[in-house]
Amino acid sequence: MTLTPHEVAVSQLGTGHGIPLERITSLRFIKNNIIGNKTKKNLYIKLGILSRLQEIVSVKDDKDSQLKIQAVIVLGSFAFGMRKKNVDLYYPHLGPNCGNEDNITALTNAGVVEPLLNSLNPSGDPKLIEASARTLNAIYASPKVSRQQLFQGNHLHVLVQLLDAYSSNVRQGQDLVMVHTAELVASILARCCETSDQQMKIASSGAIPLLMRLLAGGVSKTQEAALGALAALVKDNSELARLIAQTRLEKGERPAPFILRLVRDKSPTMRLAAATCLTYLNRAGVIPDHYVDIMQTVLPVLVKMLLLTGQVQETAPKILAYLIWESENMQKAVCEMDAIPKLAQIISVMEDGDLMYGIVDHRDKLKENSLLALAAISQMKEDCRKQVIEAKVLPYIVTAMSHPSVGVRAAACQCTRSLSRSVKNLRTSLVDAGIEAPLFQLLSDDDPGVLSSATATLCNIVLDVSPMKKTIMERGIVAKFVHMIGYGDNIVRLNAVWAIKNLVFGAPSDVKETVMRQFGYHNLVALLNDGELAIQEQALNLVRNLACNNEQDINQVFNGMGSGQLLSIIEDKLTWDDQRLLEHALYVLVNIATGSEVHKQSVMKRPSILRSVLSLMTHESVAIRVATIWVIINLTWPDEKVSQSLHERVSVLRSMGVEDRLRSLNSDHDLDVRDRVKTALDHFVVDQQQHGHGVPTQ
Amino acid sequence: MSRRPLQSNLQSSNPAGGLTKKIISRDEWDAKLAGVQVDREDLNKLIMNYLIIEGFKNAAEEFSHESGTKPPVNLESIEDRTIVRKAILRGNIEEAIERVNDLNPEILDTNPKLFFHLQQQRLIEYIREGRIMEALEFAQEELAPRGEENPEFLAELERTMSLLAFELAGPSPVSDLLTPAQRQKLASELNRELLLSQSQEKDPKLPALLKMCLYAQQQLDERCTYPKIKDFTKAELVMEPMGSGPIGGASGASGVGA
């Protein structure tokens, strides 16, 4: 059987072949065959080329760099994917770069990363260093590749040294190679900077001043790569963000105004890189002086990118979403720039197009990011939510809730979550758009992100006394929540308790009873003692909602939990130093005190509860002071039918010093407190007039 | 920059666009032009920018000597691009591909469209040379898989393959594929990518400035009569006779500098 030229080429790479020239020729032949050609890449991997290449790049001998260079380039070609060169190259954290995942796994399994890192040795051939950096950069494009090796030994130190492209000891004629190497290294660092630990290690290795110099250097590709690395360093890291915002470029300028000029650059990828960096700095709160610039320059630039194509269009909405999240003013501004129709256009047009190979990833990402942007824009302003509904994009959002991609599902759900914060009539349009079935489906989603958005959306939707409350209960929603509380992560558990709380809010007694029969009071008691404070808080709030409205509802809770257990829990919570926990505990008391004489007495029989209420009457928080006074008001509420026990209750409270404390609150700076105090004191005064004794001590 | 004086004239012209156009005499115009300071160094930079991006290495060297303008990049990088361009214009696509891979192996791995166009040109060259069996084999082995990966290439592939159905010398709906313009187009596409990979701008500034100038003249034509440049290769100011309409479609820009 005759060998194919490809088989011959691979066989000639073996170490047995002593003639380097022949091996170099074979490598060049292979290189020119596989570049751009996926089929040939697969063929050569099957022929076992990777172990041969690994041997060549692992040789310690530095004399023959030509052979190594060609081998490193061939390795790099295996790592490149079929996707068009894109800005993702510098933004690993914005989403998976579609490299050639299978091939990259084959490369790492063949053990090429360590020898490639070793080939970066600055005393070696600059061409070899450049080629190794390029290949490593392509390998690290895959988020699956472990970043560990890079942070071991001397590697990080060597990489950072290579950022120093503009130092004076650059050899003549090598300047282009050095600058390009620095660009590649900046990109590698951006890709290996995902955790705060990695951020700190890269920063403390001295990368920041060198990245600054690359940023100011004027070579556009290298500037973009430097922006990518700086963005990765400051993302969600206020310490580094502050450090970077306060350094100065060589001419004494701060980085922010410099980057701001790059936001207006001719190249869209540069504009995006610059806008991304400023976005992270802004979210870290370290460039407050540039608020106007962000509003007037960065926002419109990002919005205009929605009309471009490819990677820039794909990434821009995600950055936009991140930038305007939690900023009402920015959301309003973006809304006024007509971003909503543009996003709606992207989302709805994509739906009609036919699916094409290779760009499915791009389409999914574009849809996901556009939905995230819509979610962010409609997060706070009612006007913006109205625009989203008017853009007729709701049916597409609902469809996207059942999308095969987790990211799209989560983003769609985030959208419905924002929209469900709306006033009631807009919430109704969500229900009308058929949100119920897909939303319910998402409550069984494997992804915790999707699950938490879905429960959060549901929280808002079940808040109304709407027909949906009944139908979703018939679908078995409570059992699902119980399951989530048992097995979900803390965010999912929290949202599930929250949703149950909203489900019983203002609900009729029979709904409360049905919910609690399925949920089980023992589960509620467990949650009241949960390890997560936020969950305890929601559980207490649930008790507050359950024991609200009438005596029957209070009885239900008393019977369900046992009044002794309930009051012991409240007694305990009142000793905690957590404002929201205290507030909810107090309002449980407020609600119980609206009940029957038995209910009121159950509180009166707990002197330590009463003492806690008394001491909380001077709490620094207005909300808590108001809550304590409400407890007193309800416990002293005039009622002819039980005048004797009313008098006894007032007397007990008076003897504890409650009336005195109330009088001292007469001069409280808060109007609400003073109003409540007035009502409560009236009760004491009326009692005094009727019974004539128990004059308060001064 | 050269637009500024024209703009100020625009503002002084009759805003209502009445029947009579404002007339700006040759003297007035010359005086205005004389008032505009154009830095000689800036002009030299513009020319250097054009020579480098279009790949005229020798001319750039000469110009650098004569004018003392320092080239902003290594002139060797021009030579690399020139070699690639020449190989394409000769129809030696394989050589061009090998050169590009030596210069930067990332380019063709990350630009499927450009890579496809190069392979398509190889196919065209096989057909031109009458190496039909090789053409078929090449199309099957190299081009068809790319078409599978990116269906947008399929139409172009089909069009190229239909060259086989026609007499090469005769007229056909696909004869444009055999013209030098086809090679030119590819050479420019590749040149742009090489420039981008070297962090250089992909288009020279000079043609853009000429387009801007042409646009400004067209705008001005509606409002006034003035000494205008009609032939950009001569760059002479010509005063138009009264009453003539705007002149459209002047195409002098492409001739400059060639």
Chai-1 contact restraints between the chains, C-beta under 6 A:
chainA,res_idxA,chainB,res_idxB,connection_type,confidence,min_distance_angstrom,max_distance_angstrom,comment,restraint_id
A,N32,B,E98,contact,1.0,0.0,6.0,A-B,restraint_1
A,N32,B,N101,contact,1.0,0.0,6.0,A-B,restraint_2
A,I35,B,N101,contact,1.0,0.0,6.0,A-B,restraint_3
A,I35,B,L108,contact,1.0,0.0,6.0,A-B,restraint_4
A,I35,B,D109,contact,1.0,0.0,6.0,A-B,restraint_5
A,G36,B,L108,contact,1.0,0.0,6.0,A-B,restraint_6
A,G36,B,D109,contact,1.0,0.0,6.0,A-B,restraint_7
A,G36,B,F115,contact,1.0,0.0,6.0,A-B,restraint_8
A,T39,B,P145,contact,1.0,0.0,6.0,A-B,restraint_9
A,I73,B,P105,contact,1.0,0.0,6.0,A-B,restraint_10
A,S77,B,D109,contact,1.0,0.0,6.0,A-B,restraint_11
A,F80,B,D109,contact,1.0,0.0,6.0,A-B,restraint_12
A,M82,B,E149,contact,1.0,0.0,6.0,A-B,restraint_13
A,K85,B,T110,contact,1.0,0.0,6.0,A-B,restraint_14
A,L176,B,N74,contact,1.0,0.0,6.0,A-B,restraint_15
A,V219,B,S199,contact,1.0,0.0,6.0,A-B,restraint_16
A,S220,B,S199,contact,1.0,0.0,6.0,A-B,restraint_17
A,K221,B,S199,contact,1.0,0.0,6.0,A-B,restraint_18
A,M356,B,P151,contact,1.0,0.0,6.0,A-B,restraint_19
A,G358,B,E149,contact,1.0,0.0,6.0,A-B,restraint_20
A,G358,B,N150,contact,1.0,0.0,6.0,A-B,restraint_21
